[in-house]
């Protein structure tokens, strides 16, 4: 097994998870502002408030997943670590983009799937899905393989 005592080279996972937890806390306060009809928050997030809640929950879920990978103490290649952390952010941020730009949200009445903005959003969406899938998928395979020893 490829285990190390302190961080197993995965410090970027710990840092990323902490940043995304802080982002979730910030979004929790934004949700409070939205549901209390504070105009400042409604101007920032003119879309559906549910999308801010989804972003908040996704940041928390991604942070929990990242902390799980970190807790395994199995050294992951740098590209897997970064794909996990960046993918976790981009995946969660898709909900924020829907809340900030309702024209990008397929569930909003203002949805408009045409134009340069929609094309950039779709590129971002698929890049996020690929990066997140690669990072978490490859990390899971590496950790799973580390549980099988040659002596079993």
C-alpha positions in Angstrom: 0.0 0.0 0.0 1.1 3.5 -0.7 0.2 5.2 2.7 2.0 8.0 4.4 1.6 9.3 7.9 0.9 13.0 7.6 -0.8 14.1 4.4 0.3 11.4 1.9 1.1 14.2 -0.5 -2.5 15.2 -0.6 -2.4 18.6 1.1 -4.2 20.2 -1.8 -7.2 18.0 -1.0 -7.3 19.4 2.5 -6.9 23.0 1.4 -9.5 22.6 -1.3 -12.1 21.0 1.1 -11.5 23.8 3.6 -12.0 26.5 0.9 -15.2 24.8 -0.4 -16.6 24.6 3.2 -16.0 28.3 3.6 -17.8 28.9 0.2 -20.7 26.8 1.5 -20.9 29.0 4.7 -20.9 32.1 2.6 -23.7 30.7 0.5 -25.6 29.8 3.6 -25.7 33.5 4.5 -26.7 34.4 1.0 -29.6 32.0 1.3 -30.7 33.7 4.6 -30.6 37.0 2.7 -32.6 35.7 -0.2 -35.3 34.1 2.0 -35.5 37.3 4.0 -36.1 39.4 0.9 -32.9 41.5 1.3 -32.7 43.3 -2.1 -28.9 43.2 -2.2 -28.9 39.4 -2.4 -31.8 39.4 -4.9 -29.8 41.7 -7.2 -26.8 39.3 -7.1 -28.9 36.2 -7.5 -31.9 37.2 -9.8 -32.5 33.5 -10.6 -34.2 30.9 -8.6 -33.1 30.9 -4.9 -33.2 27.1 -5.0 -30.1 27.2 -7.2 -28.1 28.9 -4.4 -29.3 26.2 -2.0 -28.2 23.6 -4.5 -24.7 25.2 -4.8 -24.5 25.4 -1.0 -25.3 21.7 -0.7 -23.1 20.7 -3.5 -20.1 22.5 -2.0 -20.7 20.7 1.3 -21.1 17.3 -0.4 -18.0 17.8 -2.5 -16.0 18.9 0.6 -17.1 15.7 2.4 -16.0 13.6 -0.6 -12.7 15.3 -0.7 -12.1 14.9 3.0 -12.9 11.2 2.5 -10.3 10.9 -0.1 -7.8 12.8 2.1 -8.6 10.5 5.1 -7.7 7.4 3.1 -4.0 8.6 3.2 -3.3 7.1 -0.1 -1.0 9.2 -2.3 -2.7 10.4 -5.4 -1.0 11.7 -8.5 -0.9 15.5 -8.7 -3.3 15.6 -11.7 -5.8 13.5 -9.8 -5.6 15.7 -6.7 -6.1 18.9 -8.8 -8.9 17.4 -10.9 -10.7 16.5 -7.7 -10.4 20.0 -6.2 -11.0 22.0 -9.3 -13.8 19.7 -10.5 -15.5 20.0 -7.1 -15.5 23.8 -7.5 -16.6 23.9 -11.1 -19.4 21.4 -10.5 -20.8 23.3 -7.5 -20.4 26.6 -9.3 -22.7 25.6 -12.1 -25.6 26.0 -9.7 -24.3 29.5 -8.8 -24.1 30.5 -12.5 -27.8 29.4 -12.9 -28.7 31.6 -9.9 -26.7 34.6 -11.1 -27.6 34.3 -14.8 -31.1 32.9 -15.2 -30.8 32.8 -18.9 -28.4 29.8 -18.4 -30.8 27.9 -16.2 -33.0 25.4 -18.1 -35.5 25.4 -15.3 -36.0 29.2 -15.3 -38.5 31.0 -17.5 -35.8 33.3 -18.8 -33.8 30.4 -20.1 -32.2 31.1 -23.5 -30.0 28.3 -24.9 -28.6 30.4 -27.8 -25.8 32.9 -28.0 -22.1 33.0 -27.0 -22.9 33.0 -23.3 -24.8 29.7 -23.6 -22.0 28.2 -25.7 -19.4 29.2 -23.1 -21.6 27.8 -20.3 -21.9 24.5 -22.1 -18.2 24.2 -22.6 -17.7 25.0 -18.9 -20.4 22.5 -17.9 -18.9 19.6 -19.9 -15.3 20.5 -18.9 -16.5 20.4 -15.3 -18.2 17.0 -15.7 -15.1 15.5 -17.4 -12.7 16.9 -14.8 -14.9 15.9 -11.8 -15.4 12.4 -13.2 -11.8 11.9 -14.0 -10.5 13.2 -10.6 -13.0 11.3 -8.4 -13.1 8.2 -10.6 -9.3 7.9 -10.9 -8.9 8.6 -7.2 -11.4 5.9 -6.3 -9.7 3.3 -8.5 -6.3 4.2 -7.0 -7.6 3.9 -3.4 -9.5 0.7 -4.2 -6.4 -0.8 -5.7 -4.4 0.1 -2.6 -6.7 -2.1 -0.5 -5.5 -5.2 -2.2 -2.1 -6.4 -1.1 0.0 -9.0 -2.8 -0.1 -11.2 0.3 -3.9 -11.7 0.3 
